[in-house]
């Protein structure tokens, strides 16, 4: 497997070990990498410690009997990308059988990383949890790293949670004040924390300043 990132145009590919390494250079940081095996007849190969080829014996069919899922070695082995552009690395797994491929659950606050609202309006934050095999048992909301209390003396704070293939949690804060500015985070039971920064604007003062001018 070879992968080469250039600043403009195609350059000669440099050999790259797709089995064990990630590309992390000063020009690009790819968080995904291609795992592509190369299996010849009568040989065996391993990826991640999983044996995925068998010795072919006389009289045996040309198609090996795979006991475990294995990487298809017909995927492209040379990928060229440009700095600042997306590089797509493909990986195909065969012989899954009754096994499944799971994606890591992720949480995202829609509209981030910064949201602006007027003073006196309603802050409406939506946290979406995707790729979860089952809905999270709970989702906690934080303001300045402190758990938000829905029964606080401030009042006007509520949460609506809708569970499904994509679970969403809506945090509603009525009559937003300047003290409501800052970092908000949602923390599902089965995913990493997602954060957003809310800026409450003193619209009344801004309007008056504009009228004076």
C-alpha positions as CSV (number, residue, x, y, z in Angstrom):
1,X,0.0,0.0,0.0
2,X,1.4,3.4,-0.9
3,X,0.0,6.8,-0.1
4,X,1.5,10.1,-1.1
5,X,0.2,13.6,-0.3
6,X,1.5,16.4,-2.6
7,X,1.1,20.1,-2.6
8,X,0.2,20.1,-6.3
9,X,0.1,17.4,-8.9
10,X,1.0,13.7,-8.8
11,X,4.4,12.7,-7.5
12,X,6.1,9.3,-7.5
13,X,4.6,7.1,-4.8
14,X,6.6,6.4,-1.8
15,X,6.2,2.9,-0.2
16,X,4.0,2.9,2.8
17,X,3.2,0.1,5.1
18,X,-0.6,-0.1,5.2
19,X,-0.6,-2.9,7.7
20,X,0.9,-1.2,10.7
21,X,1.2,2.5,10.2
22,X,-0.9,5.7,10.0
23,X,0.1,8.7,7.9
24,X,0.9,11.7,10.1
25,X,3.0,14.3,8.3
26,X,3.3,18.1,8.5
27,X,1.0,18.4,5.4
28,X,-1.8,16.0,6.4
29,X,-3.2,13.9,9.1
30,X,-5.3,11.0,8.0
31,X,-7.2,9.3,10.8
32,X,-8.3,6.4,8.6
33,X,-6.0,4.1,6.8
34,X,-6.3,1.3,4.3
35,X,-5.7,-2.3,5.4
36,X,-5.0,-4.3,2.2
37,X,-3.6,-7.8,2.3
38,X,-1.6,-9.6,-0.4
39,X,-2.1,-13.3,-0.3
40,X,-0.4,-15.6,-2.8
41,X,-1.4,-19.2,-3.5
42,X,0.2,-21.5,-1.0
43,X,1.0,-18.8,1.4
44,X,-0.5,-17.1,4.5
45,X,-0.7,-13.6,5.7
46,X,-1.8,-11.9,8.9
47,X,-3.4,-8.6,9.7
48,X,-3.9,-7.6,13.3
49,X,-3.0,-11.1,14.4
50,X,-5.9,-12.7,12.4
51,X,-4.7,-15.6,10.2
52,X,-6.7,-15.3,7.0
53,X,-5.2,-17.7,4.4
54,X,-4.7,-21.5,4.2
55,X,-2.1,-23.7,2.5
56,X,-3.5,-25.0,-0.8
57,X,-3.2,-28.8,-1.1
58,X,-3.3,-31.0,-4.3
59,X,-6.9,-31.5,-5.4
60,X,-8.2,-28.6,-3.4
61,X,-10.3,-25.9,-5.1
62,X,-8.5,-22.8,-6.2
63,X,-10.6,-20.9,-3.8
64,X,-9.3,-21.2,-0.3
65,X,-11.7,-21.9,2.5
66,X,-11.5,-18.9,4.7
67,X,-12.2,-19.5,8.4
68,X,-12.1,-15.9,9.4
69,X,-13.0,-12.5,7.9
70,X,-10.2,-11.3,5.7
71,X,-9.2,-8.1,3.8
72,X,-9.8,-8.2,0.0
73,X,-6.5,-7.6,-1.7
74,X,-8.0,-6.2,-4.9
75,X,-8.6,-2.8,-3.4
76,X,-6.5,0.1,-4.8
77,X,-3.0,0.0,-3.5
78,X,-1.9,3.5,-4.6
79,X,-3.7,6.6,-3.5
80,X,-2.6,10.1,-4.3
81,X,-4.1,13.2,-2.6
82,X,-3.6,16.9,-2.6
83,X,-2.9,19.1,0.4
84,X,-6.2,20.5,1.7
85,X,-8.3,18.0,-0.1
86,X,-10.0,14.8,1.0
87,X,-8.3,11.5,0.5
88,X,-10.5,8.4,0.3
89,X,-9.0,5.2,1.5
90,X,-11.1,2.1,0.8
91,X,-11.1,-1.2,2.7
92,X,-13.2,-4.2,1.9
93,X,-13.7,-7.2,4.2
94,X,-15.0,-10.5,3.0
95,X,-16.4,-13.6,4.6
96,X,-18.1,-11.8,7.5
97,X,-20.5,-14.7,8.0
98,X,-22.6,-13.9,11.1
99,X,-20.2,-11.3,12.2
100,X,-21.1,-7.6,12.1
101,X,-19.0,-4.4,11.7
102,X,-19.7,-1.8,14.4
103,X,-19.0,1.9,14.2
104,X,-17.9,3.8,17.3
105,X,-20.9,5.9,18.6
106,X,-20.4,9.6,18.2
107,X,-22.1,12.6,19.7
108,X,-22.4,16.0,18.0
109,X,-24.1,19.2,19.0
110,X,-25.7,20.6,15.9
111,X,-24.7,24.1,14.8
112,X,-21.4,24.1,16.7
113,X,-18.7,25.0,17.5
114,X,-20.2,28.4,18.2
115,X,-23.8,29.6,18.6
116,X,-25.0,33.1,19.0
117,X,-28.4,34.0,20.5
118,X,-30.0,37.3,21.6
119,X,-30.6,38.1,25.2
120,X,-34.1,37.2,26.2
121,X,-34.5,34.5,23.5
122,X,-34.5,30.7,24.0
123,X,-31.3,28.7,23.8
124,X,-32.0,25.5,21.9
125,X,-29.2,23.0,21.8
126,X,-29.5,19.6,20.1
127,X,-27.1,16.7,20.8
128,X,-27.3,13.9,18.2
129,X,-25.8,10.4,19.0
130,X,-25.2,8.3,16.0
131,X,-23.8,4.8,15.2
132,X,-25.0,3.4,18.5
133,X,-26.2,-0.2,18.5
134,X,-28.7,0.8,21.2
135,X,-29.8,4.2,22.5
136,X,-27.6,5.6,25.3
137,X,-28.9,4.9,28.8
138,X,-28.6,8.6,29.6
139,X,-27.3,11.9,28.3
140,X,-26.1,14.5,30.7
141,X,-25.8,18.2,29.9
142,X,-23.1,20.5,31.3
143,X,-22.5,24.2,31.5
144,X,-19.0,25.3,32.4
145,X,-18.2,21.6,33.2
146,X,-21.0,21.5,35.9
147,X,-24.1,19.3,35.5
148,X,-27.1,21.4,34.6
149,X,-29.9,21.1,37.1
150,X,-33.4,21.2,35.6
151,X,-34.8,22.1,39.0
152,X,-32.6,25.1,39.8
153,X,-33.9,28.4,41.0
154,X,-33.2,29.9,37.6
155,X,-36.1,28.1,36.1
156,X,-37.0,27.8,32.4
157,X,-34.6,24.9,31.8
158,X,-35.8,21.6,30.3
159,X,-34.6,18.6,28.3
160,X,-36.4,16.6,25.6
161,X,-34.9,13.2,24.6
162,X,-36.0,11.2,21.6
163,X,-34.5,7.7,21.3
164,X,-34.0,5.8,18.0
165,X,-31.4,4.9,15.4
166,X,-30.2,8.5,16.0
167,X,-30.9,9.6,19.6
168,X,-31.4,13.3,20.1
169,X,-31.4,15.3,23.3
170,X,-32.7,18.9,23.2
171,X,-31.7,21.3,25.9
172,X,-34.0,24.4,26.1
173,X,-33.1,27.4,28.2
174,X,-35.7,30.1,28.1
175,X,-35.1,33.9,28.6
176,X,-31.4,33.6,27.9
177,X,-29.2,36.0,30.0
178,X,-25.6,37.0,29.7
179,X,-24.7,34.6,32.5
180,X,-25.9,31.7,30.2
181,X,-23.0,32.3,27.9
182,X,-20.1,29.8,27.8
183,X,-19.3,26.2,27.0
184,X,-22.1,23.6,26.9
185,X,-21.4,19.9,26.7
186,X,-23.5,16.8,26.2
187,X,-22.2,13.5,27.6
188,X,-24.0,10.3,26.5
189,X,-23.4,7.1,28.4
190,X,-21.8,5.4,25.3
191,X,-20.0,8.1,23.5
192,X,-17.4,10.8,24.0
193,X,-18.4,14.3,25.1
194,X,-19.5,16.9,22.5
195,X,-19.2,20.6,23.3
196,X,-20.3,23.9,21.9
197,X,-19.8,27.5,22.9
198,X,-22.8,29.8,23.3
199,X,-22.6,33.5,23.0
200,X,-25.6,35.5,24.4
201,X,-25.7,38.9,22.8
202,X,-27.1,42.0,24.4
203,X,-29.2,42.9,21.4
204,X,-31.1,45.7,23.2
205,X,-27.9,47.7,23.8
206,X,-26.7,47.1,20.3
207,X,-30.0,48.4,18.8
208,X,-29.9,51.5,21.0
209,X,-26.3,52.2,20.0
210,X,-27.3,51.9,16.3
211,X,-30.3,54.3,16.8
212,X,-28.1,56.9,18.4
213,X,-25.7,56.9,15.5
